[in-house]
Amino acid sequence: MGPSNINPNSKGPLQNRSNINAQSVTLTVNGQQVVVTYSRLQKIVRGLSKMAYLNGETNDEESYGEEIAEDIFEALKQVKKRQKKKK
């Protein structure tokens, strides 16, 4: 994993974690609007981090899950920006 506490757009640490928790990303997939909230993403990632813990990939299930959720959410925001540029 890369440094997930770094926002690639600001080149510094994420300023306010509570702010990211309230956010959502809306993407167009096959012509339909899909809304992905950060809180929903965290719930999904809990299962992934549990599997990573059981497979020995991490010793800290909670922080591993938070890192993955932040990384995925940032990636979704990048996809959203690309979709806007194509329009």
C-alpha positions as CSV (number, residue, x, y, z in Angstrom):
1,M,0.0,0.0,0.0
2,G,1.1,3.5,-0.7
3,P,0.9,6.4,1.7
4,S,-2.9,6.6,2.0
5,N,-2.9,9.5,4.5
6,I,-1.6,11.7,1.6
7,N,-4.1,13.4,-0.6
8,P,-2.6,13.3,-4.1
9,N,-4.4,16.6,-5.0
10,S,-3.1,18.7,-2.1
11,K,0.3,16.9,-1.6
12,G,-0.2,16.9,2.1
13,P,-2.1,14.9,4.8
14,L,-5.8,14.6,4.7
15,Q,-7.0,17.6,6.7
16,N,-10.2,16.4,8.3
17,R,-11.1,12.7,8.5
18,S,-14.7,13.5,9.5
19,N,-15.1,15.5,6.3
20,I,-14.2,12.5,4.2
21,N,-16.7,10.3,6.1
22,A,-19.5,12.6,5.1
23,Q,-18.6,12.5,1.4
24,S,-19.9,10.5,-1.5
25,V,-18.9,10.0,-5.1
26,T,-21.5,9.8,-7.8
27,L,-20.4,8.0,-10.9
28,T,-22.1,7.1,-14.2
29,V,-22.0,3.4,-14.8
30,N,-23.7,2.0,-17.9
31,G,-25.8,5.2,-18.1
32,Q,-27.0,5.0,-14.5
33,Q,-26.0,7.2,-11.6
34,V,-24.2,5.2,-8.8
35,V,-23.6,6.9,-5.5
36,V,-20.8,5.5,-3.3
37,T,-20.7,6.8,0.2
38,Y,-17.5,6.6,2.3
39,S,-19.4,5.0,5.2
40,R,-20.7,2.3,2.9
41,L,-17.2,1.7,1.5
42,Q,-15.9,1.3,5.0
43,K,-18.5,-1.4,5.7
44,I,-17.4,-3.3,2.6
45,V,-13.7,-3.0,3.4
46,R,-14.2,-4.4,6.9
47,G,-14.7,-7.8,5.3
48,L,-11.7,-7.4,3.1
49,S,-9.5,-6.3,6.0
50,K,-10.7,-9.3,8.1
51,M,-9.7,-11.6,5.2
52,A,-6.3,-9.9,5.0
53,Y,-5.8,-10.4,8.8
54,L,-6.7,-14.0,8.6
55,N,-4.3,-14.5,5.7
56,G,-1.5,-12.8,7.6
57,E,-1.2,-9.8,5.4
58,T,-1.7,-7.4,8.3
59,N,-1.5,-7.4,12.1
60,D,-3.8,-4.4,12.5
61,E,-7.1,-5.1,10.9
62,E,-8.7,-1.8,11.7
63,S,-6.0,0.5,10.3
64,Y,-5.5,-1.7,7.3
65,G,-9.3,-1.3,6.5
66,E,-9.1,2.5,6.9
67,E,-6.2,2.7,4.6
68,I,-7.9,0.6,1.9
69,A,-11.1,2.6,2.2
70,E,-9.3,5.9,1.8
71,D,-7.3,4.6,-1.2
72,I,-10.4,3.3,-2.9
73,F,-12.4,6.4,-2.2
74,E,-9.6,8.6,-3.6
75,A,-9.5,6.4,-6.7
76,L,-13.2,6.8,-7.2
77,K,-12.9,10.5,-7.0
78,Q,-10.2,10.4,-9.7
79,V,-12.6,8.3,-11.9
80,K,-15.3,10.9,-11.3
81,K,-12.9,13.7,-12.4
82,R,-12.1,11.7,-15.6
83,Q,-15.7,11.2,-16.4
84,K,-16.4,15.0,-16.1
85,K,-13.4,15.7,-18.4
86,K,-14.8,13.4,-21.1
87,K,-18.2,15.2,-21.1
